[in-house]
Amino acid sequence: MNRKLFLEDVNFKGKKALVRVDYNVPFDQLGNISDDARVRATLPTINHILDDGGMVVIMSHMGRPDGMAVPSMSLAPVAKRLSRLLNKEVTFVEDCIGPKVQEVIKRMKPGDVVLLENLRFHKGETKNDEEFSKELAKAGDIFVNDAFATAHRSHASTVGITRHMSPSVGGYVMKNEISYFGHAMENPVRPLVAIIGGAKVSSKIGVLKNLSKKVDKIIIGGGMMFTFLKSIGFEVGKSLVEEEILDTAMEILKQTRKDGTKLYLPVDTVVADRMDPKAVSMIVPVQEIPPGWMGLDIGPATTTLFSEVLRDAKSIIWNGPMGVFEIDAFSRGTFAMAHMVANSYAMTIVGGGDTDVAIHRVGESYKISYISTGGGAFLELLEGKELPGLAALTDMKP
């Protein structure tokens, strides 16, 4: 991160900043934005450019329209919300390239804000098409990438565009994400504890192998715990198990022992005869999951165990829920973990869509040191991978 240019390194006076953001926000059944956290997160970057005497042209994707103009995935409602948050007019353009865009751009004055239509209405975006990248670049003088959540994608608006705009710099969202993560992983206050949950081990094999070398303790929860439990010989009933990677799960357990990293698995679980709000459920030790039943959450004894594991933590990274928290009967483990993490004395970083939803739902988000806006990008950082969207930014001169 220290080798890349960020907002503070350039002067925006009289310049048009083309800012890539992630406004892929959720909508309710009435078509209203139900969570504008990603929009709010970009306000410091936008205001910095405006305060510096610049103009802001914003571009983002929304959903997966596969190169088609899908009205339900238009960014028009986001323009209204952004206008309200900035307390100023935001001009919305019904395309992201072409004559309409250029006409609006030419009329811009310092202090103006423009939001372009969904990038993914064009196939060239996800294909990192060179011509599409060139067309996008015509909308500004300086490129600012403030979309950490898409930094792991080599798309036209994150990578291709940097070949046609200089300088290309990072915004405050990008800087904060990398800064907090770098502090936690490269120079942490120890003990450093990683909490890894979610459904599948297969999506987090690289993450677990990398964390084994860097953290002091790993807590495993969620559906993935049953693959680990079965790999060491436990019967897990109808619980979610990835049979094809049982050997890999065992290898991860062996690696953590070799690396001197303590790994904690649940000792009890909430089981049910089916995944349903009306299902019969009970709490059993992990050795006693009945045939035909499935584990859907960690149990109270596990919650107590994990609280002891976290007691002396000075840094905590959490990705993935402890159970099917969308159903009330199986939400206790995830919500208990949210309270424990939020009320610890550690520096806390939470990443991954489901995890931050849980944190917000229990009303503890304000106690978390940093909540990441990226799911896939956050996982790739945990895995130790380079993010294309970050790597493409202009290097700082020695």
C-alpha atoms as a printed R data frame, in Angstrom:
    type eleno elety resid chain resno       x       y       z
1   ATOM     1    CA   MET     A     1   0.000   0.000   0.000
2   ATOM     2    CA   ASN     A     2   2.826   2.399   0.861
3   ATOM     3    CA   ARG     A     3   4.077   2.242  -2.730
4   ATOM     4    CA   LYS     A     4   0.780   3.387  -4.267
5   ATOM     5    CA   LEU     A     5  -0.606   6.905  -4.734
6   ATOM     6    CA   PHE     A     6  -3.697   7.926  -2.793
7   ATOM     7    CA   LEU     A     7  -5.968  10.983  -2.689
8   ATOM     8    CA   GLU     A     8  -3.624  13.127  -0.628
9   ATOM     9    CA   ASP     A     9  -0.847  12.703  -3.168
10  ATOM    10    CA   VAL     A    10  -2.539  14.631  -5.991
11  ATOM    11    CA   ASN     A    11  -4.132  18.048  -6.544
12  ATOM    12    CA   PHE     A    12  -7.695  17.967  -7.868
13  ATOM    13    CA   LYS     A    13  -8.164  21.718  -8.388
14  ATOM    14    CA   GLY     A    14  -9.900  22.251 -11.729
15  ATOM    15    CA   LYS     A    15  -9.681  18.538 -12.494
16  ATOM    16    CA   LYS     A    16 -12.360  15.963 -13.197
17  ATOM    17    CA   ALA     A    17 -11.909  12.931 -10.966
18  ATOM    18    CA   LEU     A    18 -13.354   9.722 -12.418
19  ATOM    19    CA   VAL     A    19 -14.158   7.752  -9.268
20  ATOM    20    CA   ARG     A    20 -14.862   4.012  -9.296
21  ATOM    21    CA   VAL     A    21 -17.083   3.120  -6.329
22  ATOM    22    CA   ASP     A    22 -19.151   0.116  -5.285
23  ATOM    23    CA   TYR     A    23 -22.792   1.206  -5.170
24  ATOM    24    CA   ASN     A    24 -24.101  -2.350  -5.520
25  ATOM    25    CA   VAL     A    25 -26.614  -1.684  -2.737
26  ATOM    26    CA   PRO     A    26 -29.610  -3.811  -1.698
27  ATOM    27    CA   PHE     A    27 -33.219  -2.790  -2.377
28  ATOM    28    CA   ASP     A    28 -36.400  -3.709  -0.530
29  ATOM    29    CA   GLN     A    29 -39.596  -5.036  -2.118
30  ATOM    30    CA   LEU     A    30 -40.801  -1.499  -2.807
31  ATOM    31    CA   GLY     A    31 -37.657  -0.584  -4.712
32  ATOM    32    CA   ASN     A    32 -36.139   1.543  -1.962
33  ATOM    33    CA   ILE     A    33 -32.486   1.310  -0.903
34  ATOM    34    CA   SER     A    34 -32.508  -0.773   2.272
35  ATOM    35    CA   ASP     A    35 -28.861  -0.234   3.255
36  ATOM    36    CA   ASP     A    36 -26.820   2.731   2.003
37  ATOM    37    CA   ALA     A    37 -23.633   1.939   3.957
38  ATOM    38    CA   ARG     A    38 -21.603   1.566   0.768
39  ATOM    39    CA   VAL     A    39 -22.787   4.962  -0.461
40  ATOM    40    CA   ARG     A    40 -21.979   6.634   2.861
41  ATOM    41    CA   ALA     A    41 -18.529   5.035   2.877
42  ATOM    42    CA   THR     A    42 -17.548   6.984  -0.248
43  ATOM    43    CA   LEU     A    43 -18.574  10.428   1.056
44  ATOM    44    CA   PRO     A    44 -15.112  11.286   2.495
45  ATOM    45    CA   THR     A    45 -13.488  10.604  -0.891
46  ATOM    46    CA   ILE     A    46 -16.070  12.652  -2.796
47  ATOM    47    CA   ASN     A    47 -15.914  15.542  -0.337
48  ATOM    48    CA   HIS     A    48 -12.098  15.586  -0.390
49  ATOM    49    CA   ILE     A    49 -12.108  16.042  -4.173
50  ATOM    50    CA   LEU     A    50 -14.791  18.740  -4.022
51  ATOM    51    CA   ASP     A    51 -13.031  20.581  -1.188
52  ATOM    52    CA   ASP     A    52  -9.856  20.490  -3.266
53  ATOM    53    CA   GLY     A    53 -11.643  22.358  -6.060
54  ATOM    54    CA   GLY     A    54 -12.317  19.376  -8.287
55  ATOM    55    CA   MET     A    55 -15.261  17.811 -10.070
56  ATOM    56    CA   VAL     A    56 -16.471  14.246  -9.454
57  ATOM    57    CA   VAL     A    57 -17.670  11.742 -12.059
58  ATOM    58    CA   ILE     A    58 -18.784   8.519 -10.344
59  ATOM    59    CA   MET     A    59 -19.079   5.083 -11.916
60  ATOM    60    CA   SER     A    60 -20.237   1.797 -10.422
61  ATOM    61    CA   HIS     A    61 -21.814  -1.535 -11.234
62  ATOM    62    CA   MET     A    62 -25.097  -2.916  -9.930
63  ATOM    63    CA   GLY     A    63 -25.902  -6.625  -9.952
64  ATOM    64    CA   ARG     A    64 -25.137  -8.878 -12.897
65  ATOM    65    CA   PRO     A    65 -27.069  -7.665 -15.945
66  ATOM    66    CA   ASP     A    66 -24.674  -9.513 -18.313
67  ATOM    67    CA   GLY     A    67 -24.224  -6.631 -20.715
68  ATOM    68    CA   MET     A    68 -27.932  -5.825 -20.986
69  ATOM    69    CA   ALA     A    69 -29.712  -2.636 -19.861
70  ATOM    70    CA   VAL     A    70 -31.907  -3.993 -17.061
71  ATOM    71    CA   PRO     A    71 -34.139  -1.238 -15.565
72  ATOM    72    CA   SER     A    72 -34.251  -2.858 -12.107
73  ATOM    73    CA   MET     A    73 -30.446  -2.584 -11.954
74  ATOM    74    CA   SER     A    74 -30.268   1.097 -12.838
75  ATOM    75    CA   LEU     A    75 -28.244   3.393 -10.568
76  ATOM    76    CA   ALA     A    76 -30.846   6.172 -10.856
77  ATOM    77    CA   PRO     A    77 -32.201   5.593  -7.299
78  ATOM    78    CA   VAL     A    78 -28.653   5.753  -5.959
79  ATOM    79    CA   ALA     A    79 -28.205   9.205  -7.517
80  ATOM    80    CA   LYS     A    80 -31.163  10.449  -5.465
81  ATOM    81    CA   ARG     A    81 -29.785   8.985  -2.228
82  ATOM    82    CA   LEU     A    82 -26.301  10.360  -2.909
83  ATOM    83    CA   SER     A    83 -27.771  13.798  -3.624
84  ATOM    84    CA   ARG     A    84 -29.528  13.711  -0.248
85  ATOM    85    CA   LEU     A    85 -26.363  12.603   1.581
86  ATOM    86    CA   LEU     A    86 -24.171  15.244  -0.073
87  ATOM    87    CA   ASN     A    87 -26.884  17.884   0.237
88  ATOM    88    CA   LYS     A    88 -26.306  18.936  -3.356
89  ATOM    89    CA   GLU     A    89 -27.542  18.032  -6.840
90  ATOM    90    CA   VAL     A    90 -26.120  14.893  -8.395
91  ATOM    91    CA   THR     A    91 -26.590  14.692 -12.171
92  ATOM    92    CA   PHE     A    92 -27.468  11.206 -13.378
93  ATOM    93    CA   VAL     A    93 -26.484  10.147 -16.906
94  ATOM    94    CA   GLU     A    94 -28.310   7.222 -18.523
95  ATOM    95    CA   ASP     A    95 -25.119   5.684 -19.872
96  ATOM    96    CA   CYS     A    96 -21.472   5.380 -18.828
97  ATOM    97    CA   ILE     A    97 -19.829   6.033 -22.229
98  ATOM    98    CA   GLY     A    98 -20.747   7.858 -25.427
99  ATOM    99    CA   PRO     A    99 -22.129  11.256 -26.518
100 ATOM   100    CA   LYS     A   100 -24.567  11.668 -23.575
101 ATOM   101    CA   VAL     A   101 -21.735  11.330 -21.101
102 ATOM   102    CA   GLN     A   102 -19.372  13.657 -22.980
103 ATOM   103    CA   GLU     A   103 -22.051  16.325 -23.275
104 ATOM   104    CA   VAL     A   104 -22.596  16.366 -19.498
105 ATOM   105    CA   ILE     A   105 -18.867  16.210 -18.755
106 ATOM   106    CA   LYS     A   106 -18.133  19.281 -20.895
107 ATOM   107    CA   ARG     A   107 -20.623  21.365 -18.905
108 ATOM   108    CA   MET     A   108 -19.182  20.462 -15.483
109 ATOM   109    CA   LYS     A   109 -17.842  23.141 -13.167
110 ATOM   110    CA   PRO     A   110 -15.817  22.793  -9.927
111 ATOM   111    CA   GLY     A   111 -18.095  21.352  -7.221
112 ATOM   112    CA   ASP     A   112 -20.280  19.377  -9.651
113 ATOM   113    CA   VAL     A   113 -21.054  15.681  -9.110
114 ATOM   114    CA   VAL     A   114 -22.180  13.283 -11.855
115 ATOM   115    CA   LEU     A   115 -23.198   9.627 -11.512
116 ATOM   116    CA   LEU     A   116 -22.973   7.409 -14.596
117 ATOM   117    CA   GLU     A   117 -25.272   4.475 -15.372
118 ATOM   118    CA   ASN     A   118 -24.439   0.857 -14.476
119 ATOM   119    CA   LEU     A   119 -21.078  -0.155 -15.969
120 ATOM   120    CA   ARG     A   120 -22.217  -3.736 -16.464
121 ATOM   121    CA   PHE     A   121 -24.888  -2.681 -18.939
122 ATOM   122    CA   HIS     A   122 -21.914  -3.019 -21.321
123 ATOM   123    CA   LYS     A   123 -20.215  -6.399 -21.865
124 ATOM   124    CA   GLY     A   124 -16.847  -4.659 -22.128
125 ATOM   125    CA   GLU     A   125 -16.769  -3.984 -18.376
126 ATOM   126    CA   THR     A   126 -16.376  -7.533 -17.096
127 ATOM   127    CA   LYS     A   127 -14.273  -8.534 -20.121
128 ATOM   128    CA   ASN     A   128 -11.763  -5.758 -19.337
129 ATOM   129    CA   ASP     A   129 -12.178  -4.668 -22.947
130 ATOM   130    CA   GLU     A   130  -9.521  -2.220 -24.176
131 ATOM   131    CA   GLU     A   131 -11.849  -0.045 -26.255
132 ATOM   132    CA   PHE     A   132 -14.404   0.164 -23.458
133 ATOM   133    CA   SER     A   133 -11.604   1.149 -21.046
134 ATOM   134    CA   LYS     A   134 -10.541   3.945 -23.430
135 ATOM   135    CA   GLU     A   135 -14.104   5.245 -23.666
136 ATOM   136    CA   LEU     A   136 -14.478   5.280 -19.879
137 ATOM   137    CA   ALA     A   137 -11.213   7.193 -19.519
138 ATOM   138    CA   LYS     A   138 -12.616  10.094 -21.571
139 ATOM   139    CA   ALA     A   139 -14.848  11.034 -18.616
140 ATOM   140    CA   GLY     A   140 -12.058  12.329 -16.364
141 ATOM   141    CA   ASP     A   141  -8.528  13.602 -15.830
142 ATOM   142    CA   ILE     A   142  -7.570  11.593 -12.742
143 ATOM   143    CA   PHE     A   143  -8.735   8.073 -11.909
144 ATOM   144    CA   VAL     A   144  -9.669   7.289  -8.297
145 ATOM   145    CA   ASN     A   145 -10.433   3.702  -7.302
146 ATOM   146    CA   ASP     A   146 -12.530   3.666  -4.143
147 ATOM   147    CA   ALA     A   147 -14.180   0.293  -4.803
148 ATOM   148    CA   PHE     A   148 -12.300  -2.148  -2.584
149 ATOM   149    CA   ALA     A   149 -15.109  -4.697  -2.948
150 ATOM   150    CA   THR     A   150 -14.259  -5.091  -6.663
151 ATOM   151    CA   ALA     A   151 -10.466  -4.778  -6.320
152 ATOM   152    CA   HIS     A   152 -10.074  -8.531  -6.826
153 ATOM   153    CA   ARG     A   153 -11.635  -8.273 -10.302
154 ATOM   154    CA   SER     A   154  -9.667  -7.438 -13.456
155 ATOM   155    CA   HIS     A   155 -12.411  -5.357 -15.054
156 ATOM   156    CA   ALA     A   156 -12.279  -2.364 -17.372
157 ATOM   157    CA   SER     A   157 -13.224   0.117 -14.634
158 ATOM   158    CA   THR     A   158 -10.694  -1.244 -12.120
159 ATOM   159    CA   VAL     A   159  -7.694  -2.342 -14.202
160 ATOM   160    CA   GLY     A   160  -8.086  -1.548 -17.917
161 ATOM   161    CA   ILE     A   161  -8.791   2.136 -17.304
162 ATOM   162    CA   THR     A   162  -5.477   2.647 -15.483
163 ATOM   163    CA   ARG     A   163  -3.654   2.119 -18.793
164 ATOM   164    CA   HIS     A   164  -5.343   5.253 -20.141
165 ATOM   165    CA   MET     A   165  -5.423   7.558 -17.097
166 ATOM   166    CA   SER     A   166  -2.506   8.892 -15.085
167 ATOM   167    CA   PRO     A   167  -2.312   9.269 -12.214
168 ATOM   168    CA   SER     A   168  -4.544   6.458 -10.970
169 ATOM   169    CA   VAL     A   169  -4.930   6.705  -7.209
170 ATOM   170    CA   GLY     A   170  -6.755   5.030  -4.345
171 ATOM   171    CA   GLY     A   171  -9.608   6.616  -2.400
172 ATOM   172    CA   TYR     A   172 -10.253   6.584   1.340
173 ATOM   173    CA   VAL     A   173 -12.276   3.337   1.305
174 ATOM   174    CA   MET     A   174  -9.446   1.543  -0.483
175 ATOM   175    CA   LYS     A   175  -6.829   3.081   1.808
176 ATOM   176    CA   ASN     A   176  -8.703   2.241   5.008
177 ATOM   177    CA   GLU     A   177  -9.299  -1.359   3.970
178 ATOM   178    CA   ILE     A   178  -5.657  -1.984   3.124
179 ATOM   179    CA   SER     A   179  -4.387  -0.022   6.112
180 ATOM   180    CA   TYR     A   180  -6.460  -1.861   8.716
181 ATOM   181    CA   PHE     A   181  -5.822  -5.220   7.128
182 ATOM   182    CA   GLY     A   182  -2.095  -4.574   6.800
183 ATOM   183    CA   HIS     A   183  -1.885  -3.553  10.434
184 ATOM   184    CA   ALA     A   184  -3.719  -6.685  11.545
185 ATOM   185    CA   MET     A   185  -1.842  -9.183   9.386
186 ATOM   186    CA   GLU     A   186   1.650  -7.765   8.949
187 ATOM   187    CA   ASN     A   187   2.279  -6.060  12.270
188 ATOM   188    CA   PRO     A   188  -0.480  -7.196  14.659
189 ATOM   189    CA   VAL     A   189  -0.784  -6.707  18.370
190 ATOM   190    CA   ARG     A   190  -0.889 -10.306  19.580
191 ATOM   191    CA   PRO     A   191  -2.578 -12.632  20.294
192 ATOM   192    CA   LEU     A   192  -4.172 -12.423  16.840
193 ATOM   193    CA   VAL     A   193  -7.324 -14.554  16.511
194 ATOM   194    CA   ALA     A   194  -9.074 -15.409  13.234
195 ATOM   195    CA   ILE     A   195 -12.724 -16.476  13.305
196 ATOM   196    CA   ILE     A   196 -13.692 -18.297  10.127
197 ATOM   197    CA   GLY     A   197 -17.261 -19.441   9.482
198 ATOM   198    CA   GLY     A   198 -19.627 -19.875   6.583
199 ATOM   199    CA   ALA     A   199 -20.859 -22.901   4.707
200 ATOM   200    CA   LYS     A   200 -17.935 -24.396   2.815
201 ATOM   201    CA   VAL     A   201 -14.302 -25.197   3.525
202 ATOM   202    CA   SER     A   202 -13.561 -25.369  -0.215
203 ATOM   203    CA   SER     A   203 -13.918 -21.598  -0.639
204 ATOM   204    CA   LYS     A   204 -11.508 -20.930   2.223
205 ATOM   205    CA   ILE     A   205  -8.757 -23.536   1.874
206 ATOM   206    CA   GLY     A   206  -6.199 -20.934   0.802
207 ATOM   207    CA   VAL     A   207  -7.365 -18.572   3.548
208 ATOM   208    CA   LEU     A   208  -6.925 -21.167   6.288
209 ATOM   209    CA   LYS     A   209  -3.498 -22.249   5.026
210 ATOM   210    CA   ASN     A   210  -2.285 -18.650   4.937
211 ATOM   211    CA   LEU     A   211  -3.770 -17.775   8.337
212 ATOM   212    CA   SER     A   212  -2.112 -20.806   9.893
213 ATOM   213    CA   LYS     A   213   1.253 -19.112   9.337
214 ATOM   214    CA   LYS     A   214   0.187 -15.683  10.558
215 ATOM   215    CA   VAL     A   215  -2.293 -15.903  13.446
216 ATOM   216    CA   ASP     A   216  -2.084 -17.329  16.957
217 ATOM   217    CA   LYS     A   217  -5.534 -18.931  17.091
218 ATOM   218    CA   ILE     A   218  -8.180 -19.989  14.575
219 ATOM   219    CA   ILE     A   219 -11.845 -20.494  15.506
220 ATOM   220    CA   ILE     A   220 -13.927 -22.587  13.090
221 ATOM   221    CA   GLY     A   221 -17.731 -22.337  12.949
222 ATOM   222    CA   GLY     A   222 -20.599 -22.448  10.477
223 ATOM   223    CA   GLY     A   223 -21.421 -25.275   8.094
224 ATOM   224    CA   MET     A   224 -17.723 -25.801   7.337
225 ATOM   225    CA   MET     A   225 -17.159 -27.161  10.852
226 ATOM   226    CA   PHE     A   226 -18.845 -30.453   9.931
227 ATOM   227    CA   THR     A   227 -16.333 -31.202   7.191
228 ATOM   228    CA   PHE     A   228 -13.577 -30.824   9.790
229 ATOM   229    CA   LEU     A   229 -15.462 -32.912  12.337
230 ATOM   230    CA   LYS     A   230 -16.074 -35.716   9.858
231 ATOM   231    CA   SER     A   231 -12.412 -35.631   8.776
232 ATOM   232    CA   ILE     A   232 -11.419 -36.605  12.337
233 ATOM   233    CA   GLY     A   233 -13.956 -39.423  12.520
234 ATOM   234    CA   PHE     A   234 -17.156 -37.901  13.942
235 ATOM   235    CA   GLU     A   235 -20.589 -38.864  12.619
236 ATOM   236    CA   VAL     A   236 -22.412 -35.675  11.603
237 ATOM   237    CA   GLY     A   237 -25.790 -36.950  10.376
238 ATOM   238    CA   LYS     A   238 -27.197 -34.932   7.467
239 ATOM   239    CA   SER     A   239 -25.019 -31.890   8.248
240 ATOM   240    CA   LEU     A   240 -23.325 -30.125   5.352
241 ATOM   241    CA   VAL     A   241 -20.127 -32.010   4.471
242 ATOM   242    CA   GLU     A   242 -17.809 -31.636   1.471
243 ATOM   243    CA   GLU     A   243 -16.816 -35.270   1.091
244 ATOM   244    CA   GLU     A   244 -14.303 -34.531  -1.655
245 ATOM   245    CA   ILE     A   245 -12.085 -32.395   0.608
246 ATOM   246    CA   LEU     A   246 -12.064 -34.415   3.834
247 ATOM   247    CA   ASP     A   247  -8.376 -35.154   3.277
248 ATOM   248    CA   THR     A   248  -7.707 -31.449   2.704
249 ATOM   249    CA   ALA     A   249  -9.468 -30.593   5.963
250 ATOM   250    CA   MET     A   250  -7.246 -33.083   7.780
251 ATOM   251    CA   GLU     A   251  -4.170 -31.543   6.116
252 ATOM   252    CA   ILE     A   252  -5.192 -28.110   7.389
253 ATOM   253    CA   LEU     A   253  -5.535 -29.478  10.931
254 ATOM   254    CA   LYS     A   254  -2.068 -31.020  10.665
255 ATOM   255    CA   GLN     A   255  -0.602 -27.803   9.263
256 ATOM   256    CA   THR     A   256  -1.922 -25.694  12.135
257 ATOM   257    CA   ARG     A   257  -0.274 -28.078  14.604
258 ATOM   258    CA   LYS     A   258   2.985 -27.869  12.645
259 ATOM   259    CA   ASP     A   259   2.794 -24.057  12.546
260 ATOM   260    CA   GLY     A   260   2.063 -23.876  16.275
261 ATOM   261    CA   THR     A   261  -1.347 -22.290  15.675
262 ATOM   262    CA   LYS     A   262  -4.166 -23.320  18.008
263 ATOM   263    CA   LEU     A   263  -7.317 -24.340  16.113
264 ATOM   264    CA   TYR     A   264 -10.659 -24.604  17.909
265 ATOM   265    CA   LEU     A   265 -13.646 -26.623  16.681
266 ATOM   266    CA   PRO     A   266 -17.156 -26.524  18.213
267 ATOM   267    CA   VAL     A   267 -17.939 -28.957  21.026
268 ATOM   268    CA   ASP     A   268 -21.729 -28.825  20.700
269 ATOM   269    CA   THR     A   269 -24.238 -27.883  18.048
270 ATOM   270    CA   VAL     A   270 -27.881 -26.985  17.513
271 ATOM   271    CA   VAL     A   271 -29.388 -29.721  15.349
272 ATOM   272    CA   ALA     A   272 -32.734 -30.014  13.571
273 ATOM   273    CA   ASP     A   273 -34.482 -32.578  11.409
274 ATOM   274    CA   ARG     A   274 -34.588 -30.043   8.566
275 ATOM   275    CA   MET     A   275 -33.588 -26.468   7.763
276 ATOM   276    CA   ASP     A   276 -36.890 -24.787   8.515
277 ATOM   277    CA   PRO     A   277 -38.081 -22.152  11.035
278 ATOM   278    CA   LYS     A   278 -40.694 -24.639  12.261
279 ATOM   279    CA   ALA     A   279 -38.294 -27.573  12.550
280 ATOM   280    CA   VAL     A   280 -37.799 -29.424  15.845
281 ATOM   281    CA   SER     A   281 -34.355 -28.566  17.215
282 ATOM   282    CA   MET     A   282 -32.149 -29.570  20.140
283 ATOM   283    CA   ILE     A   283 -28.635 -29.060  21.441
284 ATOM   284    CA   VAL     A   284 -26.228 -32.018  21.401
285 ATOM   285    CA   PRO     A   285 -22.462 -32.603  21.768
286 ATOM   286    CA   VAL     A   286 -20.773 -32.863  18.366
287 ATOM   287    CA   GLN     A   287 -20.121 -36.576  19.121
288 ATOM   288    CA   GLU     A   288 -23.870 -37.246  19.414
289 ATOM   289    CA   ILE     A   289 -25.479 -35.788  16.286
290 ATOM   290    CA   PRO     A   290 -28.399 -38.156  15.562
291 ATOM   291    CA   PRO     A   291 -28.614 -39.889  12.157
292 ATOM   292    CA   GLY     A   292 -30.926 -37.944   9.861
293 ATOM   293    CA   TRP     A   293 -30.437 -34.649  11.752
294 ATOM   294    CA   MET     A   294 -28.317 -31.712  10.676
295 ATOM   295    CA   GLY     A   295 -26.227 -29.192  12.613
296 ATOM   296    CA   LEU     A   296 -27.279 -25.601  11.896
297 ATOM   297    CA   ASP     A   297 -25.544 -23.540  14.595
298 ATOM   298    CA   ILE     A   298 -22.916 -23.750  17.313
299 ATOM   299    CA   GLY     A   299 -24.236 -24.573  20.778
300 ATOM   300    CA   PRO     A   300 -23.969 -22.776  24.157
301 ATOM   301    CA   ALA     A   301 -20.947 -24.773  25.356
302 ATOM   302    CA   THR     A   302 -19.102 -23.787  22.189
303 ATOM   303    CA   THR     A   303 -20.073 -20.164  22.738
304 ATOM   304    CA   THR     A   304 -18.524 -20.353  26.215
305 ATOM   305    CA   LEU     A   305 -15.389 -22.016  24.797
306 ATOM   306    CA   PHE     A   306 -14.988 -19.388  22.094
307 ATOM   307    CA   SER     A   307 -15.468 -16.580  24.622
308 ATOM   308    CA   GLU     A   308 -12.497 -17.982  26.561
309 ATOM   309    CA   VAL     A   309 -10.449 -18.184  23.361
310 ATOM   310    CA   LEU     A   310 -11.178 -14.507  22.672
311 ATOM   311    CA   ARG     A   311 -10.615 -13.351  26.243
312 ATOM   312    CA   ASP     A   312  -6.957 -12.402  25.799
313 ATOM   313    CA   ALA     A   313  -7.151 -11.463  22.090
314 ATOM   314    CA   LYS     A   314  -5.596  -8.144  21.095
315 ATOM   315    CA   SER     A   315  -6.483  -8.397  17.386
316 ATOM   316    CA   ILE     A   316  -9.483 -10.227  15.860
317 ATOM   317    CA   ILE     A   317 -10.386 -10.886  12.222
318 ATOM   318    CA   TRP     A   318 -13.824 -12.383  11.559
319 ATOM   319    CA   ASN     A   319 -15.219 -13.744   8.302
320 ATOM   320    CA   GLY     A   320 -18.325 -15.923   8.077
321 ATOM   321    CA   PRO     A   321 -21.305 -16.653  10.392
322 ATOM   322    CA   MET     A   322 -21.449 -19.455  12.953
323 ATOM   323    CA   GLY     A   323 -24.745 -20.881  11.700
324 ATOM   324    CA   VAL     A   324 -27.859 -20.261   9.626
325 ATOM   325    CA   PHE     A   325 -28.500 -16.978  11.434
326 ATOM   326    CA   GLU     A   326 -31.228 -15.941   8.979
327 ATOM   327    CA   ILE     A   327 -33.496 -18.383  10.866
328 ATOM   328    CA   ASP     A   328 -34.121 -17.313  14.465
329 ATOM   329    CA   ALA     A   329 -33.697 -20.767  16.010
330 ATOM   330    CA   PHE     A   330 -30.198 -21.029  14.545
331 ATOM   331    CA   SER     A   331 -29.010 -17.454  15.067
332 ATOM   332    CA   ARG     A   332 -27.835 -17.587  18.693
333 ATOM   333    CA   GLY     A   333 -24.260 -18.636  17.948
334 ATOM   334    CA   THR     A   334 -23.608 -15.951  15.340
335 ATOM   335    CA   PHE     A   335 -25.219 -13.219  17.440
336 ATOM   336    CA   ALA     A   336 -23.333 -14.298  20.569
337 ATOM   337    CA   MET     A   337 -20.083 -14.141  18.590
338 ATOM   338    CA   ALA     A   338 -21.024 -10.667  17.337
339 ATOM   339    CA   HIS     A   339 -21.488  -9.441  20.907
340 ATOM   340    CA   MET     A   340 -18.231 -11.069  22.040
341 ATOM   341    CA   VAL     A   341 -16.179  -9.563  19.225
342 ATOM   342    CA   ALA     A   342 -17.771  -6.123  19.599
343 ATOM   343    CA   ASN     A   343 -17.200  -6.005  23.353
344 ATOM   344    CA   SER     A   344 -13.643  -7.333  23.339
345 ATOM   345    CA   TYR     A   345 -10.677  -5.060  24.015
346 ATOM   346    CA   ALA     A   346  -9.086  -6.078  20.723
347 ATOM   347    CA   MET     A   347  -8.747  -4.281  17.418
348 ATOM   348    CA   THR     A   348 -11.554  -5.916  15.437
349 ATOM   349    CA   ILE     A   349 -11.948  -6.295  11.681
350 ATOM   350    CA   VAL     A   350 -15.100  -7.866  10.253
351 ATOM   351    CA   GLY     A   351 -15.369  -8.807   6.583
352 ATOM   352    CA   GLY     A   352 -17.823 -10.634   4.361
353 ATOM   353    CA   GLY     A   353 -21.437  -9.714   3.594
354 ATOM   354    CA   ASP     A   354 -23.153 -12.161   5.933
355 ATOM   355    CA   THR     A   355 -20.888 -11.275   8.834
356 ATOM   356    CA   ASP     A   356 -21.429  -7.541   8.652
357 ATOM   357    CA   VAL     A   357 -25.185  -8.126   8.327
358 ATOM   358    CA   ALA     A   358 -25.076 -10.046  11.610
359 ATOM   359    CA   ILE     A   359 -23.068  -7.280  13.295
360 ATOM   360    CA   HIS     A   360 -25.575  -4.648  12.154
361 ATOM   361    CA   ARG     A   361 -28.539  -6.807  13.174
362 ATOM   362    CA   VAL     A   362 -27.405  -7.047  16.798
363 ATOM   363    CA   GLY     A   363 -26.686  -3.313  16.919
364 ATOM   364    CA   GLU     A   364 -22.968  -3.657  17.623
365 ATOM   365    CA   SER     A   365 -21.487  -2.215  14.428
366 ATOM   366    CA   TYR     A   366 -20.367   1.003  16.120
367 ATOM   367    CA   LYS     A   367 -18.077  -0.993  18.428
368 ATOM   368    CA   ILE     A   368 -16.181  -2.709  15.613
369 ATOM   369    CA   SER     A   369 -12.839  -1.136  14.681
370 ATOM   370    CA   TYR     A   370 -13.427  -1.667  10.977
371 ATOM   371    CA   ILE     A   371 -16.155  -3.334   8.919
372 ATOM   372    CA   SER     A   372 -14.918  -4.237   5.452
373 ATOM   373    CA   THR     A   373 -17.047  -3.345   2.429
374 ATOM   374    CA   GLY     A   374 -15.669  -6.273   0.437
375 ATOM   375    CA   GLY     A   375 -16.471  -9.974   0.547
376 ATOM   376    CA   GLY     A   376 -14.406 -11.620  -2.184
377 ATOM   377    CA   ALA     A   377 -11.663  -8.996  -1.983
378 ATOM   378    CA   PHE     A   378 -11.443  -9.428   1.791
379 ATOM   379    CA   LEU     A   379 -11.093 -13.204   1.397
380 ATOM   380    CA   GLU     A   380  -8.343 -12.811  -1.190
381 ATOM   381    CA   LEU     A   381  -6.429 -10.523   1.168
382 ATOM   382    CA   LEU     A   382  -6.790 -13.159   3.893
383 ATOM   383    CA   GLU     A   383  -5.431 -15.673   1.408
384 ATOM   384    CA   GLY     A   384  -2.394 -13.480   0.774
385 ATOM   385    CA   LYS     A   385  -3.239 -12.775  -2.871
386 ATOM   386    CA   GLU     A   386  -2.478  -9.575  -4.758
387 ATOM   387    CA   LEU     A   387  -5.551  -7.523  -5.689
388 ATOM   388    CA   PRO     A   388  -5.488  -6.494  -9.385
389 ATOM   389    CA   GLY     A   389  -7.411  -3.271  -8.704
390 ATOM   390    CA   LEU     A   390  -4.836  -2.193  -6.137
391 ATOM   391    CA   ALA     A   391  -1.800  -3.382  -8.100
392 ATOM   392    CA   ALA     A   392  -2.921  -1.315 -11.134
393 ATOM   393    CA   LEU     A   393  -2.763   2.012  -9.261
394 ATOM   394    CA   THR     A   394   0.129   4.392  -9.913
395 ATOM   395    CA   ASP     A   395   3.280   3.680  -7.941
396 ATOM   396    CA   MET     A   396   4.683   6.337  -5.667
397 ATOM   397    CA   LYS     A   397   8.038   7.670  -6.892
398 ATOM   398    CA   PRO     A   398  11.028   6.679  -4.697
